């Protein structure tokens, strides 16, 4: 599995970098597609429990929120309000038709487009910041390398389990190693990206270390959160999109939080 994951990652890395560098509608379209796949997996996960969340509404909600955050075409607050009202109406009707758990179905539906759509669209808003390409390429590699360090150190010396019920293979030793590697990689990438961003961009070694440390500390909660959903359902992966990587939701679990945290950190640090 590790070999498959490395092979797929190395194969896709040049494409990912090219799409991020483009930053226009190609990037927005690619992020939207991945978020829609993740949203479908989210809804279908809970359908395995016998619930009936509306997968079409989850997908529509993600699309509306992404478009609203990516452009001025939609007022996001009004769109979100309308989505919740439509979802309530959908599940009221479904209950009248015999659905036994419409309250839970409603919660999963709005949870799906809020979690995947609202948090996930920070991948776009971070990229749209001034020098956003550099901040995005700080936050995402930091969490990738932190995750890798946590995995390898945890396997080698991990003895104290971080979350025995959710992810018994994760250890405190690996988690702490991930924070160190995330912070150092953030500083290192910042020094490298400063060549392109310029000395007055806010992309400095200190700021890179702060971004790397914060995303390495907090973004793993996204990984554990998706593990919580999968444990409840009783599956290992949310899907089978890529060999060794599982589904889109499995890959985005910590990325979307790295982007959200990176957005607010970059907004504060650059200012």
C-alpha positions as CSV (number, residue, x, y, z in Angstrom):
1,X,0.0,0.0,0.0
2,X,2.8,2.4,0.8
3,X,4.5,1.7,-2.5
4,X,1.2,2.4,-4.3
5,X,0.7,5.6,-2.4
6,X,4.2,6.9,-3.2
7,X,3.9,6.0,-6.9
8,X,0.5,7.8,-7.3
9,X,1.7,10.8,-5.3
10,X,4.9,11.2,-7.5
11,X,2.8,10.7,-10.6
12,X,0.3,13.4,-9.7
13,X,2.6,15.9,-8.1
14,X,3.7,17.7,-11.3
15,X,0.0,18.0,-12.4
16,X,-1.0,19.3,-8.9
17,X,1.8,22.0,-9.0
18,X,0.9,23.0,-12.5
19,X,-2.8,23.4,-11.6
20,X,-2.0,25.4,-8.4
21,X,0.4,27.7,-10.3
22,X,-2.4,28.4,-12.9
23,X,-4.7,29.6,-10.1
24,X,-7.5,30.5,-12.5
25,X,-10.6,28.7,-13.6
26,X,-8.6,25.5,-14.2
27,X,-7.6,25.5,-10.5
28,X,-11.1,26.4,-9.4
29,X,-12.6,23.7,-11.6
30,X,-10.2,21.0,-10.3
31,X,-10.9,21.9,-6.6
32,X,-14.6,21.9,-7.3
33,X,-14.4,18.5,-8.9
34,X,-12.5,17.0,-6.0
35,X,-14.8,18.5,-3.5
36,X,-17.9,17.2,-5.3
37,X,-16.4,13.7,-5.3
38,X,-15.7,14.0,-1.5
39,X,-19.2,15.3,-0.9
40,X,-20.7,12.3,-2.7
41,X,-18.6,10.0,-0.6
42,X,-19.7,11.8,2.6
43,X,-23.4,11.3,1.8
44,X,-23.0,7.7,0.7
45,X,-21.0,6.9,3.9
46,X,-24.0,7.7,6.0
47,X,-26.4,5.9,3.7
48,X,-24.6,2.7,4.7
49,X,-26.0,3.3,8.2
50,X,-29.5,3.3,6.9
51,X,-29.8,7.1,6.9
52,X,-31.2,9.0,3.9
53,X,-29.2,12.2,3.5
54,X,-29.9,13.9,0.2
55,X,-26.7,13.4,-1.8
56,X,-28.0,15.7,-4.7
57,X,-28.6,18.5,-2.2
58,X,-25.1,18.0,-0.7
59,X,-23.6,18.2,-4.1
60,X,-25.7,21.3,-5.0
61,X,-24.7,22.9,-1.7
62,X,-21.0,22.3,-2.3
63,X,-21.2,23.7,-5.8
64,X,-23.1,26.8,-4.7
65,X,-20.8,27.5,-1.8
66,X,-17.7,27.0,-3.9
67,X,-19.0,29.3,-6.7
68,X,-20.1,31.9,-4.1
69,X,-16.7,31.9,-2.4
70,X,-14.7,31.9,-5.7
71,X,-16.6,34.8,-7.3
72,X,-19.1,37.5,-6.7
73,X,-21.8,35.7,-8.6
74,X,-23.7,34.5,-5.5
75,X,-24.2,36.1,-2.1
76,X,-22.8,33.4,0.1
77,X,-24.8,34.1,3.2
78,X,-28.1,34.2,1.3
79,X,-27.2,31.1,-0.6
80,X,-26.4,29.2,2.6
81,X,-29.6,30.3,4.2
82,X,-31.6,29.1,1.2
83,X,-29.7,25.8,1.1
84,X,-30.6,25.1,4.7
85,X,-34.3,25.9,4.2
86,X,-34.5,23.8,1.0
87,X,-32.8,20.9,2.9
88,X,-35.3,21.2,5.8
89,X,-38.2,21.1,3.2
90,X,-36.7,18.1,1.5
91,X,-36.5,16.1,4.6
92,X,-39.9,17.2,5.9
93,X,-41.4,15.8,2.7
94,X,-39.2,12.7,3.0
95,X,-40.5,12.1,6.5
96,X,-44.1,12.3,5.3
97,X,-43.2,9.6,2.7
98,X,-42.0,7.3,5.4
99,X,-38.4,8.1,6.2
100,X,-37.7,7.0,9.8
101,X,-34.8,9.3,10.6
102,X,-35.4,12.6,8.8
103,X,-34.0,14.7,11.6
104,X,-30.7,12.9,11.4
105,X,-30.9,12.9,7.6
106,X,-31.3,16.7,7.7
107,X,-28.3,17.1,10.0
108,X,-26.1,14.9,7.7
109,X,-27.2,16.8,4.6
110,X,-26.4,20.2,5.9
111,X,-23.2,18.8,7.6
112,X,-22.1,17.5,4.2
113,X,-22.3,20.7,2.2
114,X,-21.0,22.8,5.2
115,X,-18.1,20.6,6.0
116,X,-17.0,19.8,2.5
117,X,-18.2,22.9,0.7
118,X,-17.6,25.7,3.2
119,X,-14.3,24.4,4.7
120,X,-13.1,22.9,1.4
121,X,-13.6,26.2,-0.5
122,X,-10.8,27.7,1.6
123,X,-8.5,25.9,-0.9
124,X,-9.8,28.5,-3.4
125,X,-9.9,31.6,-1.1
126,X,-6.4,31.0,0.2
127,X,-5.1,30.8,-3.4
128,X,-6.9,34.0,-4.3
129,X,-5.0,36.0,-1.6
130,X,-2.2,38.3,-2.7
131,X,0.8,35.9,-3.0
132,X,-1.8,33.2,-2.3
133,X,0.1,30.7,-4.5
134,X,3.1,30.9,-2.1
135,X,0.9,30.7,1.1
136,X,-0.9,27.7,-0.4
137,X,2.4,26.0,-1.2
138,X,3.4,26.6,2.4
139,X,0.3,25.2,4.1
140,X,-0.2,22.1,2.0
141,X,3.4,20.7,1.8
142,X,3.8,21.4,5.5
143,X,0.8,19.2,6.3
144,X,1.9,16.5,3.8
145,X,5.4,16.3,5.2
146,X,4.1,16.4,8.8
147,X,1.7,13.5,8.0
148,X,4.6,11.5,6.5
149,X,6.9,12.2,9.5
150,X,4.1,11.2,11.9
151,X,3.6,7.9,10.0
152,X,7.3,6.9,9.8
153,X,8.3,8.0,13.3
154,X,5.2,6.5,14.7
155,X,6.0,3.2,13.1
156,X,9.6,3.3,14.2
157,X,9.3,4.5,17.8
158,X,5.7,5.2,18.6
159,X,4.5,3.7,21.9
160,X,1.8,6.0,23.2
161,X,-1.3,5.9,21.2
162,X,-2.8,9.2,20.2
163,X,-6.4,8.1,19.6
164,X,-6.9,4.4,20.4
165,X,-10.5,4.2,19.2
166,X,-10.3,6.4,16.1
167,X,-6.9,5.6,14.8
168,X,-4.9,3.1,16.8
169,X,-1.8,3.3,14.6
170,X,-1.3,7.0,15.4
171,X,1.1,7.8,18.3
172,X,2.0,10.9,20.3
173,X,5.6,10.4,19.2
174,X,4.6,10.5,15.6
175,X,2.3,13.5,16.2
176,X,5.1,15.5,17.9
177,X,7.5,14.6,15.1
178,X,5.0,15.8,12.6
179,X,4.8,19.2,14.3
180,X,8.5,19.6,14.3
181,X,8.8,18.6,10.6
182,X,5.8,20.7,9.7
183,X,7.3,23.8,11.3
184,X,10.8,23.3,9.8
185,X,9.4,22.6,6.4
186,X,7.2,25.7,6.6
187,X,10.3,27.8,7.3
188,X,12.3,26.0,4.6
189,X,9.6,26.4,1.9
190,X,9.1,30.1,2.9
191,X,12.8,30.8,2.3
192,X,12.5,29.1,-1.1
193,X,9.2,30.8,-2.1
194,X,10.5,34.2,-1.0
195,X,12.6,34.2,-4.2
196,X,9.3,34.4,-6.2
197,X,7.1,36.2,-3.7
198,X,9.6,39.0,-2.9
199,X,11.0,40.2,0.4
200,X,7.9,42.4,1.2
201,X,5.3,39.7,0.7
202,X,5.1,38.4,4.3
203,X,6.4,35.0,3.2
204,X,9.3,34.8,5.6
205,X,11.0,32.0,7.4
206,X,9.4,32.9,10.7
207,X,5.9,33.2,9.2
208,X,6.4,30.0,7.3
209,X,7.4,28.3,10.6
210,X,4.2,29.6,12.2
211,X,2.0,28.4,9.4
212,X,3.8,25.0,9.3
213,X,3.5,24.6,13.1
214,X,-0.2,25.6,13.4
215,X,-1.4,23.4,10.5
216,X,0.7,20.5,11.8
217,X,-0.9,20.9,15.2
218,X,-4.5,21.3,14.2
219,X,-5.1,19.9,10.7
220,X,-4.7,16.3,11.9
221,X,-8.0,16.8,13.7
222,X,-9.6,16.6,10.2
223,X,-8.0,13.2,9.6
224,X,-9.3,12.0,13.0
225,X,-12.7,13.5,12.2
226,X,-13.1,11.5,8.9
227,X,-11.8,8.5,10.8
228,X,-14.7,9.0,13.2
229,X,-17.2,8.9,10.4
230,X,-15.6,5.8,8.9
231,X,-15.4,4.0,12.3
232,X,-19.1,4.6,12.9
233,X,-20.0,3.2,9.4
234,X,-17.4,0.4,9.7
235,X,-15.3,1.0,6.6
236,X,-11.6,1.6,6.1
237,X,-11.8,4.1,3.2
238,X,-14.5,6.6,2.1
239,X,-14.0,5.5,-1.5
240,X,-11.6,3.8,-3.9
241,X,-10.6,6.8,-6.1
242,X,-6.9,6.1,-6.2
243,X,-4.9,2.9,-5.3
244,X,-3.5,3.1,-1.8
245,X,-5.1,6.5,-1.2
246,X,-8.8,5.6,-0.7
247,X,-11.4,8.2,-1.7
248,X,-11.4,11.9,-2.3
249,X,-12.6,12.5,1.3
250,X,-9.7,10.4,2.6
251,X,-7.2,12.7,0.9
252,X,-8.9,16.0,1.7
253,X,-9.3,15.2,5.4
254,X,-6.4,17.4,6.6
255,X,-5.9,19.4,3.5
256,X,-9.0,21.5,3.8
257,X,-8.2,22.4,7.3
258,X,-4.6,23.3,6.3
259,X,-6.1,25.6,3.7
260,X,-8.6,27.2,6.2
261,X,-6.0,27.7,8.8
262,X,-3.5,28.9,6.2
263,X,-6.0,31.5,5.0
264,X,-6.5,33.2,8.4
265,X,-2.8,32.9,9.3
266,X,-1.7,34.4,5.9
267,X,-4.3,37.2,6.2
268,X,-2.9,38.1,9.6
269,X,0.7,37.6,9.0
270,X,0.8,39.3,5.6
271,X,-1.0,42.3,7.1
